[in-house]
Amino acid sequence: MTGEFEGKSVIVTGSASGIGRAILRAFAAQGAKCALADTDDDWGQKQADQMRQEGLDVIYVKVDVSKSDQVSHLFDTAVQAFGAVDVLVNCAGVGVHSEIVNMSDEQWDFQVDVQLRGVFLTCRAAARQMLKQKRPGRIVNIGSTASAVARINSGPHSASKAGVIMLTKVLAVELGPHNITVNVVAPGLTDVGPTSKSGGSSPEYQRAFVREVPMGRLARPEEMADAVLFFASDRASFITGQVVYVDGGYSSGKMGVRGPHQEYFLKPEA
């Protein structure tokens, strides 16, 4: 697969660490020219510098995806550097963990602004640029199992990720006639500890989550990258408006709901 994206220009938001970083590295390793888009100046620039030292074609652009002017700057910078934008991957996300009754307006707005408004702004900018280019384009939005399986303390996260799915479907319908595909890769809980500045989720949370995963483990960032690169490739040229859960079966059902069930048969009346 080496060189599959040779000459392609890719933007990955939220790509200084975790899943986004794995996705960006995978594209760059296959020849893509990549824009590492993130809010963390020091960490983002450090990651971009490290990748360039490895011979990968990566630039860093600071961006808050919830701000329209910053999104415009991101796309202007990528086009100036690479000449085009062929692929957008939306991976920027933030963490707000609180029950709804205790949540402030600011907490709700913060997560929804980044994870839903931000996807709208970047998708709009990508679509406008891709339409100018008059050639096929790919948009892949990173969803979550939380869009389909509710959990405590996940109100704005679950709501925004569910919104991303419907936004993706609308975009797929609107952009399909222009050979621009839009899909969602929805991760289960992923082990980002080695690649994340924050260290990822707590061991207690991980253990509780894994008990509900049929395959019995956390996902790896590289497994998300594999799914994203497939959607962005020519092999997926006729796939759009779809959601793939990369979660080891977590979204399929409840592992903790088990028998024994009472078995009985109704006897026919005499």
N, C-alpha and C positions, 0 to 999 in steps of 0.2 A: 504493500500500500504506500510505500515511500514515494513522495512527490505527487500524491493524488491532488493536492491543492496548489500545486506550483503555479505561481502567477496570480493567484486569487488574493483579494484583499478582505480581511476579516476584522470585525470589531467584536470584542467580548467585554461586556460590562461586568463590574464586580469581579475582575479577574486577577487581582493582586494575590489572592489566596484561595484555598479550598477548591471547590468544584470548578469555579471559573478559571482558576490558574491551571488546573489539569486540562480543561478544554482548550485554553489558549496555547499551551505547550504542545498539545496534540496537533492542532492546526499548523503551528509553526514548524514542527518536526516534519510535516508533510509538505513543506514548501510554501506555505501561505505567508503573506505579509500581514502582520497582526498589530492592531492597536489595543494595548492593555489599558482599559478605561476603569478608573477607580477613584475614590475620594481620598485615599490615604497616600499623600504625596511621598513621604519617606519610604514606606513599604512598597508602594507601586513602582517608584523609580528604581529601587533596589532590585526588585524582581525583573524589571525590564533590562537593567544593566547586566544582570547575571545571565539572562537568556541571550543577550547579544554577544557576551563573552563565549557562549557555546556555539556561536555561529548562526543563531536564529534571527530572523528579521522582525524585530519588535520595537515599537515606540510606546512611550507612556503618555497618556493624556488624562489630566485630572478632570473629573466630571461628577457633578451631582445630578443624577438622571431625572430628578424631580424638577429641575430648573430648565425651562425651555431654552434660554440663551446658552446655557452650558452644553446642552445636547447639540445645538446648532454648531457651537465651536468644535465639539468632538468630531462631527461629520465633516466640517470644513477642513479640520486638521488631517483627518484620514484621507480625504480626497486629494488634498495638497501633497501629502506624502506618497500616496500609492496610486493616485489617478482615478480610483473608483472605489466603490464598496460593493462587494459581491455577497458577503455573508454578515448578518448581524446575529449575535447570540446574547440574549438578555439574561444575565445571571446576578445582577445586583440585588442584594437583599439586606434587610436589617432584622434585628431581633427585639420583639416586644413581648414579654411574657407576663400576662396578668389576666385575671378573670374579668369579664366584661363589667361587672358591677363595681369593680375597683379601678377601672381604666379611665384615664383622663382623656380629654379631647385631643391633647397634644400627642399622646401615645398612639391613639388610633390614627390620626392624620399622618404621623411620621412613617408608620409602616405602609399604609395604603398609598401615600404619596410616592414612596420609593418603588413599591412592588406592583402597583397598578398604573398610577399616573406616569411613572417612569417608563413602563413598558409601552404605554400609549405614545409618549413623546419620542422614544427612540424608534419604535416601529414606524411612526409617521415620517420621521426624518429619513429612515432607511428606504421606505417605499418611494418617497419623492426622489431620492437619489437614484434608486434602481430604475424608476420609470424614465428618468433622463437618459440613463445609459442604454435603454432599449435592448436589454438582454436579460436572460434568466437571473433571478436572485433567490436567495435563501434567507429566511428568518426562522430562528429557533428560539422559543421562549422556554425558560426553565420554570417548571411548575413545582408541584409538591404533592405527596400523598395527602397532605392536609386539605387539598382542594376537594377530596372525595371522602375522607375519613376524619371526622371531627375529633378534636381532643381538647382537654382543658387547657386554658391559658393561650389559646391560639386564635382568638377572634379575628383580629385584623389580618393575620397571616393567612388563615383559611379563606377568609372572604376575598382578599386580594388575589390569591392564587386561583380560586374558582373564577374570579373575574377575568383573569388572564386567559383561561381556557376559552371563554366565550368571545373575548376580544380576538383571540387567535382564529376562531372559526369565522368570525365576520371578516377579518382580514383575508383569510383564505378564499372566501367567496368573492371579495372585491378585487383581489390581486391575481387570482387564478388566470383570468384572461390575458394577463401580461407575463405569464410564465414565472411568477414569483410565488414560491411556496412558503407557507407559514405553519409550523408545527410546534408541539410541546413535548419536551422530555421532563417527566415528573419523577424526581428522585425519592426514594425512601431515605431513612436516616443514613447518612453517609459518614464514614470515618475520615474526617478532614484534619484530625489532630496534627499529623506530621507536616501538613501544608498550609495550616491556618495560623495566623498571628494570635487569634483568640484561644486556640487549643481545642475548639469544638465543644460538643455537649458533655455533660457530666457522666461519669461511669454509672451512676444510679439510673439516670434517664436511659442510657444506652441499654442497660440490662433489661429494664422494663420494656423497651421497644423491641428488642430482639426476641423476647418471649412470644411476640405476636407475628414474627417473620417466619413463614414456613421453611425457608432455606437456612434459618438459624444463625444469621450473621448480619453485620452492617454491610452496606454497599461500599464500594471503593470509588474514589473520584474518577479513576480511569474508566470505570464502567459507564459513567455518565458521558464522558468524552466520546466513547465509542458510539453511543446512541446519537449524540449530537452530530458527530462527523458523518454518520450514515445519512441523517436527514439533510445535511448540507451537501451531500455528494450527488453526482449524476445518477447514482443507483436509485435515488429516491425522487427522481424528477417528476413522477406522477402521483406522489403522495403529498397531500396537503390537508390542513384542518384536523389533523389527528393528534391524539395524546397517547404517549407510551409511558407506562409506569415502570420504572427500573427500580424495583423495590423488593425483589425476592419473594413476591407473592403477598406482601403485607396488605395491599388494597383488595385482595381477593376475598377475604373473610376473616373471621375471628378464631384465632388458634385457641383462645382460652375458654371458648364455649364448647363443652364436651359432655358426653353422656355420663352415667347410663340413662337411657330413655326408658320409660315404662312402655312395655309392649303389651298390647291386648287386642283382642278381637271381639267384636260385637256378635253375640250369638243370635241367630234368627229366632224370632218369636215362634212359639209352637202353634 
